[in-house]
Amino acid sequence: MPVEEWALIACVVFAGVWSGLLGMLTLVMHPMLRKMDGAGFTRFLAAFLPTARKAWVNWVCVLGLVIAPAVALWSLDTDSTSFTLTVFGFALTVIGPLVVSNRLAEPNYDKILSWEPDALPDGWEAIRDRYYAFNWIRFACTVAAFGLFLAALVELLD
């Protein structure tokens, strides 16, 4: 099997796993968290975020979402539909899992982790809402990237 096929398969796998993780977060955990008061939300994230931030699967997926598309782009014919689809998928993985996570979500996590559950700061609801919004942006970007990588693979195999 040629390098470009393996690379696109890896793109699909990594984007699929990351989409699944973010889908669970946005579609299962968000409704649960929305039912909590501020103290409950803060206590939950104080337990969840330190573990989630250091989870090996996050690092593997993010590295895979950078390396696999780069290899695919290096190996694909630049005039192909698969190349174009992969470019857009790669852009979405850079925007979602990298830029939004690193530049927006991580600093927001730091704010949430600094809270005292029984003495929340003024404006805590806006910070909580940003937590939800950043997760939705990352989920949408990764699901779209998954679809683009899958379409690129199907196009390549046709």
N, C-alpha and C positions, 0 to 999 in steps of 0.2 A: 504494500500500500504506500503511495507517495506521501511525502512530508506534508503537503497541503491538506490531504485528507485527514491525516492524524491530527494536524493542528486544528482543523475545523471541528473534528470530533471533540477534541479537548475544549475548544471554545464552547460548544454546546453543553458539555458536561459541567464545566465550571459555572457557566451562566445559569444552567438548570439548578445546580445545587444552591447557588447564591439566591436565585429567584425563590426557591423553596424556603430557604431560611427567612428571607424578607417577607414572603407570603405568610408564613406562620406568624411572624412578628406583627404585620399589619392587619391580617384578617382574623387572627385568633387572639393575640395578646392585646392589641389596641382596644377591642371591645371590652375585654376584661379590665384593663387599666382605666378606661373611661368610667367604669362603675365605682372606682375607688375614690375616696376623698383625697385631699392633698397629702396628708400624712401617710396614707396607705400607698399611694403612688410613689412617694419619696422612699419609703422603706423597701418597697419592691425593687425599684431601680437601684437602690443602694446595695441590694443583694445580687441583682442580675448583671448590672453593667460591668463591675470589675471582672467577673468571670467571662462575660461575653467579649469584652475588649481584648482579653488575652487568649481566647480560644484558638487553638491551632488551625481549626477548619477555616476560620476567617482569613488567616494569613495565607493558607494554601490556596483558597479560592481567589483572593485578591491577586496573589502572584500569578495564578493561572489565568486570570482575566486580563492580565497585562502581557504575559509571555506568549500564551497560545495565539492571540490575535496578531501579535508582532511577527511570530513565526509564519502564521498563515499569510499575512500580507507580504512578507519577504518571499514566500514560495509561490504565491498565486500570480497568474498572468494579469498584469495591470489593466488590460483591456476587457477583463471578464466581469460578468455580473457578480460572480462570487467575490471578487476583489472589492467591488463597490459596496456590496452588502456588508462585508467584513469591516470596511472602513467606518461605516455608520455604526455598526455594532460596537466596534472598538471605541469610537467616540463616546457612545453612551456608557460604556463601562468606565471610561475615564471620568466622565461627568458624575455618574451616580456613585459607584463604590469608592472612587478615589477623591474627587474634588468635594462632593457634598459631605462624604464621611469625614475626611481629614480637615477641611476648612470650616465646615459648619456644624456638623453633628458632634464631633469630639469636643469642641469648646462648649457646646450646649450641655453635653454630658458632665463636664467639669462643674458647670453652674449647678446642675441638679444634684450632683454628689456633694456639693458644699452646703446644701440645705440641712437645717434641723427640722425633722418631721413635724414637731409640735410648735414650731415658730417659723412658718414659711415666709419668705420675703415678699414684699409688695411686687405684684406683677408676675408671680410664679405661674399663673395660668397661661400667660403668653409664652413663657419658656417651655411649659408642658406642650402647648400647641405646636411650637416649633419642633419639638421632639417628634410628634406625630407627623408633621409635614415633611421633615427630612426623611423619615422612614418611607413615606409614600413616594417621594421623589426617587429615592434609591430603588424601591420596588419597581416603579414604572420604567425607569431606565434599564434595569436589569432584565425585566421580562421582555421589553422591546429588543434588547440586545440578544437575548436568547432566541427570539423569533427570527431576527436577522441572521444570526449565525446558523440556525437550522436551515433557513432558506438558502444561505450560501452553500451549505453542505449538500443540500438536495440538488441545487443547480450544478454544482461541481460533479456530482455523481450521475447526472443525466447525460 
